[in-house]
Amino acid sequence: MTDNKPLVSVLIITYKHEAYIAQAIESVISQQVNFPIEIVIGEDKSPDRTREICEQYAERYPDVIRLLPSGRNYGPIGNCIRTLEACRGKYVATLEGDDYWSLANKLQTQVDFLEANPDFTICFTGVEVKDELGWNLPAGYYFPLPQKDVFTIEDFILSEMNIIPTPTLVFKNVLPYPLPDFYRQAMVGDMGMQLFAADKGKAKWLSENTAVYRNHGGGVTKSRANIEKADAALMKFYRACNAFMGYRHDKAFRLRFLENAKMHLIFGAAGKKGMDRVRHYFRRMPAYLKYSDKRNIKELLYYHYVLLFPSRLNKKR
């Protein structure tokens, strides 16, 4: 590895990706760019051949690839953070070890835009989503199809889905280092990077598909319990982020918390009856009241009636 500082650091985190990691690295190596890049690989002590494959590429491209030591398993967030903090470039491009870039000019196009538009700190693009068999999934299946091409941090805060496909993200390396403790304890590594970068500028979407995201379905992470756990972690992260950013975006964060409280009030009551439903009402209502700045009496009565007297409502219907 030379001492020349790269313009772009490509952050690759990988674990148990022996079937995919070579394609991911090759898709970066084959990029046609007119600026120096580095590939920083955080390999998280995989039990398969992922580490061996990464070592082979690091030996082949010693001036480009930095493979971080993996004497222990850091976990997804820990591995992401140590890899991110090792990135030296003015910009960081993210890629997980089971995804890959599909256009040779992907990086050049996105960096050209950011260099020409200093008020933007993020550039992302369209993406193809493939299932485990390599079949294309419908557009918008996993990531929403943007309805506009310029986004602000408020858009990211208020979105119920992750707007940016991880393998297409390129952002200006303006994150607050060292990263705050609440980020290190979170379950939202990619969302955290996006919010920190979006706090410093706007985001641009380019519609062309430049990468492939592999969707591995059927895992335990899709269970209801894990979805609720991830949602609670995201709200906790947002509250900490709101304070860390000096409440500059408090209005957007409060609206996000209110919508989350409404969702839990209604959908969280599904399947609950009797006293379980009553306990759910009193457990979830305080969050709704806390973030509802202007009391909507009609809405409040609706939630009260639907949650506490559902049988009467069904009779009226």
Backbone hydrogen bonds in HBPLUS format (Angstrom, degrees):
<---DONOR---> <-ACCEPTOR-->    atom                        ^
c    i                          cat <-CA-CA->   ^        H-A-AA   ^      H-
h    n   atom  resd res      DA  || num        DHA   H-A  angle D-A-AA Bond
n    s   type  num  typ     dist DA aas  dist angle  dist       angle   num
A0007-LEU N   A0036-PRO O   2.90 MM  29  5.70 148.9  2.00 138.5 143.9     1
A0090-LYS N   A0007-LEU O   2.99 MM  83  5.24 121.2  2.35 111.7 124.9     2
A0091-TYR N   A0007-LEU O   3.01 MM  84  6.34 150.8  2.10 152.8 162.0     3
A0038-GLU N   A0008-VAL O   3.00 MM  30  6.52 146.1  2.12 155.7 164.7     4
A0009-SER N   A0091-TYR O   2.88 MM  82  6.26 163.6  1.90 154.0 157.3     5
A0093-ALA N   A0009-SER O   2.88 MM  84  6.25 159.1  1.92 151.8 157.2     6
A0010-VAL N   A0038-GLU O   2.76 MM  28  6.10 170.5  1.77 162.1 165.3     7
A0040-VAL N   A0010-VAL O   2.87 MM  30  5.99 158.4  1.92 150.7 157.9     8
A0011-LEU N   A0093-ALA O   2.72 MM  82  5.97 154.1  1.79 163.1 172.0     9
A0095-LEU N   A0011-LEU O   2.90 MM  84  6.08 141.0  2.06 175.9 169.7    10
A0012-ILE N   A0040-VAL O   2.95 MM  28  6.13 175.1  1.96 158.7 158.4    11
A0042-GLY N   A0012-ILE O   2.78 MM  30  6.18 164.3  1.80 163.5 169.1    12
A0097-GLY N   A0013-ILE O   2.95 MM  84  5.90 150.7  2.03 157.3 153.2    13
A0014-THR N   A0042-GLY O   3.05 MM  28  6.25 165.2  2.08 152.8 150.3    14
A0044-ASP N   A0014-THR O   3.13 MM  30  6.43 164.0  2.16 169.4 174.2    15
A0020-TYR N   A0017-HIS O   2.86 MM   3  5.30 154.3  1.92 118.4 126.7    16
A0021-ILE N   A0017-HIS O   2.81 MM   4  5.49 163.3  1.84 173.6 169.8    17
A0023-GLN N   A0020-TYR O   3.03 MM   3  5.59 120.2  2.40 114.4 127.8    18
A0024-ALA N   A0020-TYR O   3.17 MM   4  6.47 155.5  2.23 151.7 159.2    19
A0025-ILE N   A0021-ILE O   2.98 MM   4  6.24 168.2  2.00 157.7 158.9    20
A0026-GLU N   A0022-ALA O   2.89 MM   4  6.03 165.6  1.91 152.1 156.9    21
A0027-SER N   A0023-GLN O   2.98 MM   4  6.03 149.2  2.07 141.8 149.4    22
A0028-VAL N   A0025-ILE O   3.03 MM   3  5.29 139.5  2.20 103.2 114.8    23
A0029-ILE N   A0025-ILE O   2.91 MM   4  6.23 168.1  1.93 159.3 162.7    24
A0030-SER N   A0026-GLU O   2.97 MM   4  6.00 152.1  2.05 148.9 154.6    25
A0031-GLN N   A0028-VAL O   3.04 MM   3  5.38 166.8  2.06 115.4 118.4    26
A0032-GLN N   A0104-ALA O   2.83 MM  72  5.65 167.4  1.85 148.1 150.6    27
A0039-ILE N   A0064-VAL O   2.80 MM  25  5.95 164.7  1.83 148.6 150.2    28
A0066-ARG N   A0039-ILE O   2.77 MM  27  6.09 167.0  1.79 166.8 167.4    29
A0041-ILE N   A0066-ARG O   2.91 MM  25  6.23 165.2  1.93 157.4 162.3    30
A0068-LEU N   A0041-ILE O   2.98 MM  27  6.07 170.7  1.99 164.4 167.4    31
A0053-ILE N   A0049-ARG O   3.03 MM   4  6.27 161.7  2.06 162.1 166.5    32
A0054-CYS N   A0050-THR O   3.02 MM   4  6.28 160.3  2.06 152.8 158.4    33
A0055-GLU N   A0051-ARG O   2.93 MM   4  6.18 155.7  1.99 152.7 159.5    34
A0056-GLN N   A0052-GLU O   3.07 MM   4  6.34 150.1  2.16 144.0 151.7    35
A0057-TYR N   A0053-ILE O   3.18 MM   4  6.52 155.2  2.24 148.0 153.6    36
A0058-ALA N   A0054-CYS O   2.91 MM   4  6.15 155.3  1.97 149.4 157.0    37
A0059-GLU N   A0055-GLU O   2.97 MM   4  6.15 150.1  2.06 146.9 153.7    38
A0060-ARG N   A0056-GLN O   3.10 MM   4  6.28 143.7  2.24 137.0 146.9    39
A0061-TYR N   A0057-TYR O   2.85 MM   4  6.02 148.2  1.95 150.6 158.5    40
A0064-VAL N   A0061-TYR O   3.14 MM   3  5.51 161.1  2.18 112.8 118.7    41
A0065-ILE N   A0061-TYR O   2.95 MM   4  5.91 175.6  1.95 172.6 173.6    42
A0079-ASN N   A0075-GLY O   2.85 MM   4  5.80 161.5  1.89 160.1 165.5    43
A0080-CYS N   A0076-PRO O   3.03 MM   4  6.08 151.9  2.11 137.2 145.3    44
A0081-ILE N   A0077-ILE O   2.88 MM   4  6.12 163.3  1.91 157.3 161.1    45
A0082-ARG N   A0078-GLY O   3.08 MM   4  6.25 169.9  2.09 149.4 151.9    46
A0083-THR N   A0079-ASN O   3.13 MM   4  6.15 152.3  2.21 141.3 148.8    47
A0084-LEU N   A0080-CYS O   2.85 MM   4  5.99 159.1  1.90 149.5 156.0    48
A0085-GLU N   A0081-ILE O   2.89 MM   4  6.04 164.6  1.91 155.4 158.9    49
A0086-ALA N   A0083-THR O   3.15 MM   3  5.15 142.1  2.30  96.7 107.8    50
A0087-CYS N   A0084-LEU O   3.08 MM   3  5.38 160.4  2.12 109.8 116.0    51
A0173-ASN N   A0090-LYS O   2.82 MM  83  5.49 178.4  1.82 145.0 145.1    52
A0092-VAL N   A0171-PHE O   2.83 MM  79  5.46 159.4  1.87 157.1 163.8    53
A0171-PHE N   A0092-VAL O   2.89 MM  79  5.46 160.0  1.93 151.9 156.6    54
A0094-THR N   A0169-LEU O   3.08 MM  75  5.74 157.1  2.14 155.0 161.4    55
A0099-ASP N   A0096-GLU O   3.00 MM   3  5.57 169.0  2.02 124.8 127.4    56
A0100-TYR N   A0212-VAL O   3.25 MM 112  5.48 158.3  2.30 143.7 149.3    57
A0212-VAL N   A0100-TYR O   2.77 MM 112  5.48 160.3  1.81 169.8 174.2    58
A0102-SER N   A0210-THR O   2.77 MM 108  5.21 159.6  1.81 120.3 126.8    59
A0106-LYS N   A0103-LEU O   3.29 MM   3  5.31 164.9  2.32 109.5 110.5    60
A0109-THR N   A0105-ASN O   3.00 MM   4  6.07 168.1  2.01 158.3 161.0    61
A0110-GLN N   A0106-LYS O   3.18 MM   4  6.45 166.8  2.20 155.0 158.1    62
A0111-VAL N   A0107-LEU O   2.98 MM   4  6.05 168.4  1.99 155.4 159.1    63
A0112-ASP N   A0108-GLN O   2.88 MM   4  5.91 158.1  1.93 147.7 154.4    64
A0113-PHE N   A0109-THR O   3.18 MM   4  6.40 153.6  2.25 141.2 147.5    65
A0114-LEU N   A0110-GLN O   3.10 MM   4  6.43 164.3  2.12 150.0 153.4    66
A0115-GLU N   A0111-VAL O   2.85 MM   4  6.00 160.8  1.89 156.9 162.1    67
A0116-ALA N   A0112-ASP O   3.08 MM   4  6.16 147.0  2.19 141.7 149.9    68
A0117-ASN N   A0113-PHE O   2.99 MM   4  6.09 121.7  2.34 142.1 157.5    69
A0117-ASN N   A0114-LEU O   3.32 MM   3  5.07 143.3  2.46  91.8 102.0    70
A0120-PHE N   A0117-ASN O   2.97 MM   3  5.76 163.6  1.99 128.7 131.8    71
A0202-LYS N   A0119-ASP O   3.06 MM  83  6.40 165.4  2.08 145.9 145.3    72
A0121-THR N   A0202-LYS O   2.88 MM  81  5.83 153.3  1.96 152.1 156.9    73
A0172-LYS N   A0121-THR O   2.77 MM  51  4.99 156.0  1.83 142.3 148.4    74
A0122-ILE N   A0202-LYS O   3.31 MM  80  6.52 149.2  2.41 152.6 151.1    75
A0204-LYS N   A0122-ILE O   2.94 MM  82  6.18 155.3  2.00 134.1 140.0    76
A0123-CYS N   A0170-VAL O   2.88 MM  47  5.37 154.5  1.94 162.5 167.7    77
A0170-VAL N   A0123-CYS O   3.02 MM  47  5.37 143.3  2.16 153.8 164.7    78
A0124-PHE N   A0204-LYS O   2.88 MM  80  6.32 161.6  1.91 165.8 171.1    79
A0206-LEU N   A0124-PHE O   2.83 MM  82  6.23 157.2  1.88 150.6 158.0    80
A0126-GLY N   A0206-LEU O   3.04 MM  80  6.60 118.5  2.44 153.9 164.2    81
A0126-GLY N   A0208-GLU O   3.18 MM  82  5.22 138.1  2.36 120.8 122.4    82
A0210-THR N   A0126-GLY O   3.20 MM  84  6.35 154.5  2.27 142.4 134.9    83
A0128-GLU N   A0211-ALA O   2.99 MM  83  6.32 173.3  1.99 158.2 159.5    84
A0213-TYR N   A0128-GLU O   2.79 MM  85  6.14 167.7  1.80 166.4 169.1    85
A0137-LEU N   A0129-VAL O   2.71 MM   8  5.48 166.5  1.73 165.2 162.5    86
A0130-LYS N   A0213-TYR O   2.95 MM  83  6.29 159.5  1.99 153.7 159.8    87
A0215-ASN N   A0130-LYS O   2.80 MM  85  6.01 170.0  1.81 169.4 172.9    88
A0131-ASP N   A0135-TRP O   2.91 MM   4  5.48 152.0  1.98 147.2 154.4    89
A0134-GLY N   A0131-ASP O   2.94 MM   3  5.26 162.7  1.97 114.0 119.3    90
A0141-TYR N   A0138-PRO O   2.96 MM   3  5.42 142.2  2.11 143.5 140.7    91
A0205-TRP N   A0149-ASP O   2.85 MM  56  4.71 163.8  1.87 136.0 138.7    92
A0151-PHE N   A0203-ALA O   2.86 MM  52  4.95 162.2  1.89 143.7 148.5    93
A0203-ALA N   A0151-PHE O   2.89 MM  52  4.95 160.3  1.93 145.7 147.1    94
A0155-ASP N   A0152-THR O   3.02 MM   3  5.41 129.7  2.28 107.0 119.0    95
A0157-ILE N   A0153-ILE O   2.96 MM   4  6.24 158.2  2.00 153.4 159.8    96
A0158-LEU N   A0154-GLU O   3.01 MM   4  6.10 161.5  2.04 149.3 153.5    97
A0159-SER N   A0155-ASP O   3.07 MM   4  6.01 129.8  2.33 139.7 150.8    98
A0168-THR N   A0165-PRO O   2.91 MM   3  5.63 163.2  1.94 128.1 133.6    99
A0169-LEU N   A0166-THR O   3.27 MM   3  5.46 164.7  2.29 112.3 116.7   100
A0174-VAL N   A0172-LYS O   2.70 MM   2  5.62 132.5  1.92 114.3  98.4   101
A0183-TYR N   A0180-PRO O   3.07 MM   3  5.55 138.2  2.25 109.9 120.6   102
A0184-ARG N   A0180-PRO O   3.38 MM   4  6.79 151.7  2.47 144.8 152.7   103
A0184-ARG N   A0181-ASP O   3.01 MM   3  5.03 115.5  2.45  95.8 111.8   104
A0185-GLN N   A0181-ASP O   3.09 MM   4  6.40 133.9  2.32 146.4 158.9   105
A0186-ALA N   A0183-TYR O   3.19 MM   3  5.11 161.4  2.23 102.5 108.0   106
A0192-GLY N   A0188-VAL O   2.90 MM   4  5.98 154.0  1.96 153.5 160.8   107
A0193-MET N   A0189-GLY O   3.20 MM   4  6.48 160.2  2.24 147.8 151.8   108
A0194-GLN N   A0190-ASP O   3.09 MM   4  6.33 160.1  2.13 149.0 154.4   109
A0195-LEU N   A0191-MET O   2.97 MM   4  6.22 163.8  2.00 152.7 156.3   110
A0196-PHE N   A0192-GLY O   3.01 MM   4  6.14 172.4  2.01 157.4 159.6   111
A0197-ALA N   A0193-MET O   3.04 MM   4  6.14 160.1  2.08 146.2 151.8   112
A0198-ALA N   A0194-GLN O   2.80 MM   4  5.90 158.7  1.84 149.4 156.4   113
A0199-ASP N   A0195-LEU O   2.94 MM   4  6.03 129.7  2.20 142.6 154.1   114
A0200-LYS N   A0197-ALA O   3.03 MM   3  5.55 158.1  2.08 112.3 119.2   115
A0222-LYS N   A0219-GLY O   3.22 MM   3  5.93 168.9  2.23 116.8 120.2   116
A0223-SER N   A0220-VAL O   3.06 MM   3  5.46 169.9  2.08 117.3 119.4   117
A0227-ILE N   A0223-SER O   2.94 MM   4  6.17 152.2  2.02 151.2 159.7   118
A0228-GLU N   A0224-ARG O   2.92 MM   4  6.13 162.2  1.95 153.0 157.2   119
A0229-LYS N   A0225-ALA O   2.98 MM   4  6.15 151.1  2.06 140.0 148.6   120
A0230-ALA N   A0226-ASN O   2.88 MM   4  6.03 158.2  1.93 143.7 149.4   121
A0231-ASP N   A0227-ILE O   2.91 MM   4  6.11 153.4  1.98 145.4 153.2   122
A0232-ALA N   A0228-GLU O   2.95 MM   4  6.16 160.3  1.99 148.4 153.0   123
A0233-ALA N   A0229-LYS O   3.00 MM   4  6.23 153.8  2.07 144.6 152.1   124
A0234-LEU N   A0230-ALA O   2.90 MM   4  6.14 149.1  2.00 144.6 153.1   125
A0235-MET N   A0231-ASP O   3.02 MM   4  6.32 160.2  2.06 152.3 156.5   126
A0236-LYS N   A0232-ALA O   3.02 MM   4  6.22 154.7  2.09 144.3 151.5   127
A0237-PHE N   A0233-ALA O   2.90 MM   4  6.11 153.0  1.97 143.7 151.3   128
A0238-TYR N   A0234-LEU O   2.85 MM   4  6.13 156.1  1.90 149.5 156.2   129
A0239-ARG N   A0235-MET O   2.98 MM   4  6.22 155.8  2.04 147.2 152.8   130
A0240-ALA N   A0236-LYS O   3.11 MM   4  6.36 161.3  2.15 146.9 151.6   131
A0241-CYS N   A0237-PHE O   2.79 MM   4  5.97 153.0  1.86 149.2 158.0   132
A0242-ASN N   A0238-TYR O   2.83 MM   4  5.97 156.4  1.88 149.1 154.6   133
A0243-ALA N   A0239-ARG O   3.24 MM   4  6.53 159.5  2.29 145.2 149.1   134
A0244-PHE N   A0240-ALA O   2.90 MM   4  6.09 160.4  1.94 147.9 154.3   135
A0245-MET N   A0241-CYS O   2.89 MM   4  6.03 147.9  1.99 150.7 157.9   136
A0247-TYR N   A0242-ASN O   2.86 MM   5  5.13 155.4  1.93 170.8 163.3   137
A0246-GLY N   A0243-ALA O   2.99 MM   3  5.14 156.5  2.04 112.0 114.2   138
A0248-ARG N   A0245-MET O   3.40 MM   3  6.11 157.6  2.46 114.5 119.1   139
A0250-ASP N   A0247-TYR O   3.35 MM   3  4.72 155.3  2.42 104.3 100.2   140
A0253-PHE N   A0249-HIS O   3.06 MM   4  6.35 167.5  2.07 158.0 162.0   141
A0254-ARG N   A0250-ASP O   2.81 MM   4  5.94 166.8  1.83 157.9 161.1   142
A0255-LEU N   A0251-LYS O   3.10 MM   4  6.26 154.1  2.17 142.2 149.1   143
A0256-ARG N   A0252-ALA O   2.96 MM   4  6.22 152.6  2.04 147.4 155.2   144
A0257-PHE N   A0253-PHE O   2.89 MM   4  6.22 154.9  1.95 151.5 158.5   145
A0258-LEU N   A0254-ARG O   2.90 MM   4  6.11 151.2  1.99 144.5 152.6   146
A0259-GLU N   A0255-LEU O   2.97 MM   4  6.22 163.6  2.00 150.5 153.8   147
A0260-ASN N   A0256-ARG O   3.00 MM   4  6.17 153.5  2.07 144.6 152.3   148
A0261-ALA N   A0257-PHE O   2.89 MM   4  6.12 151.6  1.98 143.9 151.6   149
A0262-LYS N   A0258-LEU O   2.96 MM   4  6.27 155.4  2.02 151.5 157.8   150
A0263-MET N   A0259-GLU O   3.03 MM   4  6.23 157.3  2.08 144.6 150.6   151
A0264-HIS N   A0260-ASN O   3.04 MM   4  6.32 160.5  2.08 149.9 154.3   152
A0265-LEU N   A0261-ALA O   2.97 MM   4  6.15 150.0  2.06 144.8 153.4   153
A0266-ILE N   A0262-LYS O   3.19 MM   4  6.45 164.8  2.21 156.0 156.7   154
A0267-PHE N   A0263-MET O   2.91 MM   4  5.79 142.1  2.06 153.4 161.4   155
A0268-GLY N   A0264-HIS O   3.06 MM   4  4.72 132.0  2.30 109.6 122.2   156
A0269-ALA N   A0266-ILE O   3.20 MM   3  5.51 149.5  2.29 103.6 112.4   157
A0270-ALA N   A0267-PHE O   3.27 MM   3  5.46 159.4  2.31 104.3 110.4   158
A0272-LYS N   A0269-ALA O   3.01 MM   3  5.45 163.7  2.03 135.1 137.5   159
A0276-ASP N   A0273-LYS O   3.13 MM   3  5.58 128.2  2.41 148.8 141.4   160
A0277-ARG N   A0274-GLY O   3.14 MM   3  5.50 125.8  2.45 103.9 116.0   161
A0278-VAL N   A0274-GLY O   3.18 MM   4  6.57 152.2  2.26 143.4 151.6   162
A0279-ARG N   A0275-MET O   2.81 MM   4  5.99 164.2  1.83 152.3 155.9   163
A0280-HIS N   A0276-ASP O   3.00 MM   4  6.14 150.7  2.08 138.0 146.4   164
A0281-TYR N   A0277-ARG O   3.00 MM   4  6.26 153.4  2.07 143.7 150.3   165
A0282-PHE N   A0278-VAL O   3.11 MM   4  6.49 161.5  2.15 154.6 157.4   166
A0283-ARG N   A0279-ARG O   2.91 MM   4  6.02 138.9  2.08 143.6 155.3   167
A0284-ARG N   A0280-HIS O   2.98 MM   4  6.05 153.1  2.05 152.7 158.0   168
A0285-MET N   A0281-TYR O   2.89 MM   4  5.73 149.5  1.98 149.2 156.8   169
A0288-TYR N   A0285-MET O   3.02 MM   3  5.17 116.0  2.44 103.3 119.0   170
A0289-LEU N   A0285-MET O   3.00 MM   4  6.30 162.9  2.03 161.7 166.6   171
A0290-LYS N   A0286-PRO O   2.86 MM   4  5.98 148.8  1.96 145.0 154.0   172
A0291-TYR N   A0287-ALA O   3.25 MM   4  6.42 156.1  2.31 148.3 151.5   173
A0292-SER N   A0288-TYR O   3.04 MM   4  5.96 122.5  2.38 142.8 156.6   174
A0300-LEU N   A0296-ASN O   2.84 MM   4  6.09 161.2  1.88 158.5 164.8   175
A0301-LEU N   A0297-ILE O   2.87 MM   4  6.06 161.6  1.91 153.0 157.1   176
A0302-TYR N   A0298-LYS O   3.01 MM   4  6.19 146.8  2.13 138.2 147.7   177
A0303-TYR N   A0299-GLU O   3.01 MM   4  6.37 162.7  2.05 155.5 157.6   178
A0304-HIS N   A0300-LEU O   2.98 MM   4  6.16 158.8  2.03 146.6 153.2   179
A0305-TYR N   A0301-LEU O   2.86 MM   4  5.99 161.5  1.89 149.4 153.7   180
A0306-VAL N   A0302-TYR O   2.85 MM   4  5.99 173.1  1.86 159.1 161.3   181
A0307-LEU N   A0303-TYR O   2.97 MM   4  5.86 161.9  2.01 145.1 150.3   182
A0308-LEU N   A0304-HIS O   3.02 MM   4  5.82 156.3  2.08 139.9 147.1   183
A0309-PHE N   A0305-TYR O   2.86 MM   4  5.15 146.5  1.98 132.1 141.1   184
A0313-LEU N   A0309-PHE O   3.33 MM   4  6.65 156.4  2.38 148.9 155.5   185
A0314-ASN N   A0310-PRO O   2.97 MM   4  6.25 154.3  2.04 148.7 155.2   186
A0315-LYS N   A0311-SER O   3.07 MM   4  6.33 149.8  2.16 141.8 149.6   187
A0316-LYS N   A0312-ARG O   3.07 MM   4  6.36 154.5  2.14 147.1 153.2   188
A0317-ARG N   A0313-LEU O   3.11 MM   4  6.41 145.6  2.23 143.4 152.7   189
